[in-house]
Amino acid sequence: MVEDGGGGEEEAEGENESGEMPAAAAVPPAQRCNGFLPGKEADDGGRAAPADGGERAPEAEAMLAAGGGRLETRLSRRRLVVLAVFSCYSLVNAFQWIQYSILSNVFAGFYGVSYTQIDWLSMVYMVAYVPLILPATWLLDARGLRLTALLGAGLNALGAWLKCASLAPDRYPLTLAAQAVCAVSQVFILGLPSRIASVWFGPTEVSTACAVAVLGNQLGTAIGFLLPPVLVPNTPNDINLMAHNISIMFYGTAIVSTLLFFLTGVVFEEKPKYPPSHSQAVLQTLPPEDYSYKQSIINLFRNIPFVLLLISYGIMTGAFYSVSTLLNQMIVTHYEGEEVNAGRIGLTLVVAGMVGSIICGLWLDYTKTYKQTTLIVYILSFIGLLVFTFTLDLGYLIVVFVTGGVLGFFMTGYLPLGFEFAVEITYPESEGTSSGLLNASAQIFGIVFTLVQGKLTTDYSPRAGNIFLCAWIFVGIILTALIKSDLRRHNVNSGIMNLDVKAVSGDTFTIVVTFTITLLKCLV
């Protein structure tokens, strides 16, 4: 919202009445529009200095000048409900992704198909995402957040009901088709966390909000590891009992996903009445006809730091998809008959990752050290996978629980880091487009990694497959180190108002020590 004039008393009164957060109170318009903070005059004639002490980004200067006047920002109370509903239906979608893989031996026996065909029930999520991501991100930009959310929740419910019709040993093609519908719904879900965080949340909570949105998907994977082995025990001598147990899981999922679809229709709005941050306020002042989806894609692929992140994010997340898909096979290879514990190990991996996601999100909101944190978490994920690989066959399940938890903490905790880092270095491009491309990269790498690791696991051993992933993650570390950190969104926000962000030294060693201390405090 653009206002002209107004005194400090009026602004204070407005803040007290609304309980919200008016932006840039008492900052003269000329300074705000030029991206400067008050009291930061340079020596040359009282000209203001950039907020971060460096040069002002040309994009920020042009956009701020275009905004003109005063840009009012407020936080909407509805934002928490929107985030909760999205997280819940994202949870159900992730649950449907992993529910077959964690019971690969059960479903292979029920449908009378090979393990590879069961693996495709997971990989169809990855295959569907790649060709559909560009149309889905175009729809998000052209038709908006609400329609995209309704499509994601609606298709998720439709796929769940189709699964209920596949409860017979000769209906594998139908269950594959149902899973394909759920896979299409995923296309309208995975790209939304950073978009919801940016559109609905303020600059000091945006990374945490994105982490919570991603956390919903992770929680769904965790429940998918835990619940199916309990609901559907392996009863190879009683197919009717097996079908009954599967039906309980399928019908329960369908009912929950349908309720969430109706909740999405009630709760979701396109955007709040007032923008939550100056970066969003600036974007809303730009004429819609100035936006070109095609040009946005071109700009992203011309952005070298984003391309490096695109590849490194795909490697890390694709490795996580592969490990999740093949976890049951890895565990039962060394611990025969431990399907339930395989699910519990998967649960440990993902729950630890959920904790990692929240801690990383809070850390980014506190420090804004995107590249350094991403690189540290990448290196620790590599170390975690190495330890997991070489302790998997020791014969002690408790060791696998511990190493799986450590691996999950860093590998899954990386996911929101990649989303938020991409938004920062690509601003003002659409968050949905950058997130969508990151997810497309993850799906492509996930397909390749799952096929190759599955082949190595079957023909040789789980160790061979995991070493293959370790080699690729090492490549990802190198690519992450090469990314130039240009925090465009943060520069726009901090150039207009003085955020309560505590500066952390740019020295990598200092950041590692500070991050480790903060991590230990959170865990204790």
Solvent accessible surface area in square Angstrom, and as a share of the most:
residue,aa,sasa,rsa
1,M,110,0.49
2,V,81,0.47
3,E,57,0.26
4,D,132,0.68
5,G,49,0.47
6,G,45,0.43
7,G,42,0.40
8,G,51,0.49
9,E,153,0.69
10,E,114,0.51
11,E,30,0.14
12,A,52,0.40
13,E,98,0.44
14,G,23,0.22
15,E,83,0.37
16,N,124,0.64
17,E,132,0.59
18,S,25,0.16
19,G,56,0.54
20,E,32,0.14
21,M,72,0.32
22,P,32,0.20
23,A,4,0.03
24,A,8,0.06
25,A,55,0.43
26,A,82,0.64
27,V,10,0.06
28,P,64,0.40
29,P,65,0.41
30,A,71,0.55
31,Q,33,0.15
32,R,8,0.03
33,C,27,0.16
34,N,61,0.32
35,G,4,0.04
36,F,11,0.05
37,L,14,0.07
38,P,62,0.39
39,G,65,0.63
40,K,97,0.41
41,E,90,0.40
42,A,38,0.30
43,D,150,0.78
44,D,98,0.51
45,G,83,0.80
46,G,44,0.42
47,R,138,0.50
48,A,11,0.08
49,A,29,0.23
50,P,32,0.20
51,A,24,0.19
52,D,82,0.43
53,G,69,0.66
54,G,36,0.35
55,E,166,0.75
56,R,47,0.17
57,A,16,0.13
58,P,103,0.65
59,E,57,0.26
60,A,4,0.03
61,E,69,0.31
62,A,66,0.51
63,M,15,0.07
64,L,4,0.02
65,A,66,0.51
66,A,66,0.51
67,G,10,0.10
68,G,28,0.27
69,G,27,0.26
70,R,25,0.09
71,L,12,0.06
72,E,13,0.06
73,T,2,0.01
74,R,62,0.23
75,L,25,0.12
76,S,29,0.19
77,R,172,0.63
78,R,89,0.33
79,R,36,0.13
80,L,106,0.53
81,V,73,0.42
82,V,0,0.00
83,L,14,0.07
84,A,52,0.40
85,V,11,0.06
86,F,1,0.00
87,S,16,0.10
88,C,56,0.34
89,Y,1,0.01
90,S,1,0.01
91,L,34,0.17
92,V,8,0.05
93,N,1,0.00
94,A,3,0.02
95,F,15,0.06
96,Q,0,0.00
97,W,17,0.06
98,I,0,0.00
99,Q,1,0.00
100,Y,0,0.00
101,S,1,0.01
102,I,1,0.01
103,L,2,0.01
104,S,1,0.01
105,N,30,0.15
106,V,2,0.01
107,F,0,0.00
108,A,12,0.10
109,G,50,0.48
110,F,3,0.01
111,Y,12,0.04
112,G,66,0.64
113,V,30,0.17
114,S,57,0.37
115,Y,103,0.39
116,T,76,0.44
117,Q,71,0.32
118,I,0,0.00
119,D,14,0.07
120,W,91,0.32
121,L,0,0.00
122,S,0,0.00
123,M,1,0.01
124,V,21,0.12
125,Y,5,0.02
126,M,1,0.01
127,V,63,0.36
128,A,15,0.12
129,Y,0,0.00
130,V,48,0.28
131,P,91,0.57
132,L,63,0.31
133,I,4,0.02
134,L,83,0.41
135,P,74,0.47
136,A,6,0.04
137,T,7,0.04
138,W,118,0.41
139,L,29,0.14
140,L,5,0.03
141,D,32,0.17
142,A,54,0.42
143,R,153,0.56
144,G,7,0.07
145,L,2,0.01
146,R,90,0.33
147,L,70,0.35
148,T,3,0.02
149,A,0,0.00
150,L,40,0.20
151,L,61,0.30
152,G,0,0.00
153,A,2,0.01
154,G,20,0.19
155,L,43,0.22
156,N,1,0.00
157,A,9,0.07
158,L,92,0.46
159,G,0,0.00
160,A,1,0.01
161,W,106,0.37
162,L,60,0.30
163,K,2,0.01
164,C,13,0.08
165,A,47,0.37
166,S,0,0.00
167,L,38,0.19
168,A,19,0.15
169,P,65,0.41
170,D,118,0.61
171,R,110,0.40
172,Y,24,0.09
173,P,94,0.59
174,L,60,0.30
175,T,0,0.00
176,L,57,0.29
177,A,50,0.39
178,A,0,0.00
179,Q,0,0.00
180,A,33,0.25
181,V,32,0.19
182,C,0,0.00
183,A,0,0.00
184,V,44,0.25
185,S,0,0.00
186,Q,10,0.05
187,V,4,0.02
188,F,29,0.12
189,I,0,0.00
190,L,19,0.10
191,G,6,0.06
192,L,2,0.01
193,P,6,0.04
194,S,0,0.00
195,R,34,0.13
196,I,0,0.00
197,A,0,0.00
198,S,4,0.03
199,V,16,0.09
200,W,1,0.00
201,F,8,0.04
202,G,1,0.01
203,P,5,0.03
204,T,63,0.37
205,E,42,0.19
206,V,8,0.04
207,S,1,0.01
208,T,29,0.17
209,A,4,0.03
210,C,0,0.00
211,A,0,0.00
212,V,46,0.26
213,A,1,0.01
214,V,8,0.04
215,L,35,0.17
216,G,2,0.02
217,N,32,0.16
218,Q,4,0.02
219,L,58,0.29
220,G,0,0.00
221,T,3,0.02
222,A,0,0.00
223,I,52,0.27
224,G,0,0.00
225,F,1,0.00
226,L,63,0.32
227,L,71,0.35
228,P,0,0.00
229,P,5,0.03
230,V,88,0.51
231,L,54,0.27
232,V,0,0.00
233,P,62,0.39
234,N,68,0.35
235,T,29,0.17
236,P,87,0.54
237,N,154,0.79
238,D,62,0.32
239,I,64,0.32
240,N,126,0.64
241,L,78,0.39
242,M,3,0.01
243,A,22,0.17
244,H,105,0.47
245,N,16,0.08
246,I,0,0.00
247,S,20,0.13
248,I,86,0.44
249,M,5,0.02
250,F,2,0.01
251,Y,100,0.38
252,G,35,0.34
253,T,13,0.08
254,A,0,0.00
255,I,93,0.47
256,V,73,0.42
257,S,1,0.01
258,T,36,0.21
259,L,112,0.56
260,L,18,0.09
261,F,66,0.27
262,F,127,0.53
263,L,85,0.42
264,T,0,0.00
265,G,24,0.23
266,V,116,0.66
267,V,14,0.08
268,F,2,0.01
269,E,74,0.33
270,E,73,0.33
271,K,100,0.43
272,P,8,0.05
273,K,174,0.74
274,Y,35,0.13
275,P,2,0.01
276,P,1,0.00
277,S,5,0.03
278,H,1,0.01
279,S,3,0.02
280,Q,14,0.06
281,A,2,0.02
282,V,0,0.00
283,L,43,0.21
284,Q,74,0.33
285,T,45,0.26
286,L,60,0.30
287,P,58,0.37
288,P,114,0.72
289,E,139,0.62
290,D,101,0.52
291,Y,95,0.36
292,S,52,0.34
293,Y,39,0.15
294,K,151,0.64
295,Q,76,0.34
296,S,2,0.02
297,I,29,0.15
298,I,57,0.29
299,N,52,0.27
300,L,1,0.00
301,F,98,0.41
302,R,173,0.63
303,N,19,0.10
304,I,113,0.57
305,P,26,0.16
306,F,0,0.00
307,V,38,0.22
308,L,31,0.15
309,L,0,0.00
310,L,22,0.11
311,I,65,0.33
312,S,0,0.00
313,Y,3,0.01
314,G,0,0.00
315,I,0,0.00
316,M,0,0.00
317,T,1,0.01
318,G,0,0.00
319,A,0,0.00
320,F,6,0.03
321,Y,26,0.10
322,S,0,0.00
323,V,0,0.00
324,S,2,0.02
325,T,2,0.01
326,L,0,0.00
327,L,1,0.00
328,N,1,0.01
329,Q,22,0.10
330,M,0,0.00
331,I,0,0.00
332,V,37,0.21
333,T,81,0.47
334,H,67,0.30
335,Y,22,0.08
336,E,164,0.74
337,G,54,0.52
338,E,52,0.24
339,E,32,0.14
340,V,61,0.35
341,N,30,0.15
342,A,0,0.00
343,G,0,0.00
344,R,111,0.40
345,I,0,0.00
346,G,0,0.00
347,L,41,0.21
348,T,43,0.25
349,L,1,0.01
350,V,0,0.00
351,V,59,0.34
352,A,20,0.16
353,G,0,0.00
354,M,24,0.11
355,V,63,0.36
356,G,0,0.00
357,S,0,0.00
358,I,46,0.24
359,I,13,0.06
360,C,3,0.02
361,G,2,0.02
362,L,89,0.44
363,W,4,0.01
364,L,3,0.01
365,D,14,0.07
366,Y,99,0.37
367,T,9,0.05
368,K,15,0.06
369,T,12,0.07
370,Y,1,0.00
371,K,45,0.19
372,Q,43,0.19
373,T,0,0.00
374,T,1,0.01
375,L,32,0.16
376,I,14,0.07
377,V,1,0.00
378,Y,0,0.00
379,I,68,0.35
380,L,56,0.28
381,S,0,0.00
382,F,38,0.16
383,I,83,0.42
384,G,3,0.03
385,L,0,0.00
386,L,60,0.30
387,V,70,0.40
388,F,0,0.00
389,T,1,0.01
390,F,93,0.39
391,T,26,0.15
392,L,2,0.01
393,D,62,0.32
394,L,98,0.49
395,G,52,0.50
396,Y,138,0.52
397,L,36,0.18
398,I,121,0.62
399,V,43,0.25
400,V,1,0.00
401,F,47,0.20
402,V,91,0.52
403,T,12,0.07
404,G,0,0.00
405,G,10,0.09
406,V,72,0.41
407,L,0,0.00
408,G,0,0.00
409,F,21,0.09
410,F,25,0.10
411,M,0,0.00
412,T,0,0.00
413,G,0,0.00
414,Y,0,0.00
415,L,17,0.08
416,P,3,0.02
417,L,1,0.01
418,G,0,0.00
419,F,8,0.03
420,E,1,0.00
421,F,0,0.00
422,A,0,0.00
423,V,4,0.02
424,E,2,0.01
425,I,2,0.01
426,T,1,0.01
427,Y,6,0.02
428,P,40,0.25
429,E,31,0.14
430,S,14,0.09
431,E,13,0.06
432,G,0,0.00
433,T,1,0.00
434,S,0,0.00
435,S,0,0.00
436,G,0,0.00
437,L,15,0.07
438,L,0,0.00
439,N,3,0.02
440,A,10,0.07
441,S,13,0.08
442,A,0,0.00
443,Q,1,0.00
444,I,84,0.43
445,F,41,0.17
446,G,0,0.00
447,I,30,0.15
448,V,73,0.42
449,F,1,0.00
450,T,3,0.02
451,L,76,0.38
452,V,54,0.31
453,Q,0,0.00
454,G,12,0.11
455,K,130,0.55
456,L,43,0.21
457,T,12,0.07
458,T,106,0.61
459,D,77,0.40
460,Y,162,0.62
461,S,40,0.26
462,P,1,0.01
463,R,90,0.33
464,A,32,0.24
465,G,0,0.00
466,N,0,0.00
467,I,78,0.39
468,F,45,0.19
469,L,0,0.00
470,C,5,0.03
471,A,60,0.46
472,W,95,0.33
473,I,0,0.00
474,F,106,0.44
475,V,62,0.35
476,G,0,0.00
477,I,22,0.11
478,I,85,0.43
479,L,31,0.16
480,T,0,0.00
481,A,47,0.37
482,L,113,0.56
483,I,0,0.00
484,K,146,0.62
485,S,51,0.33
486,D,48,0.25
487,L,27,0.14
488,R,55,0.20
489,R,9,0.03
490,H,34,0.15
491,N,35,0.18
492,V,1,0.01
493,N,7,0.04
494,S,16,0.10
495,G,3,0.03
496,I,3,0.01
497,M,26,0.12
498,N,119,0.61
499,L,21,0.10
500,D,138,0.71
501,V,35,0.20
502,K,126,0.54
503,A,104,0.81
504,V,32,0.18
505,S,57,0.37
506,G,56,0.54
507,D,76,0.39
508,T,69,0.40
509,F,151,0.63
510,T,52,0.30
511,I,0,0.00
512,V,55,0.32
513,V,58,0.33
514,T,41,0.24
515,F,5,0.02
516,T,59,0.34
517,I,88,0.44
518,T,42,0.25
519,L,18,0.09
520,L,99,0.49
521,K,150,0.63
522,C,68,0.41
523,L,102,0.51
524,V,161,0.92
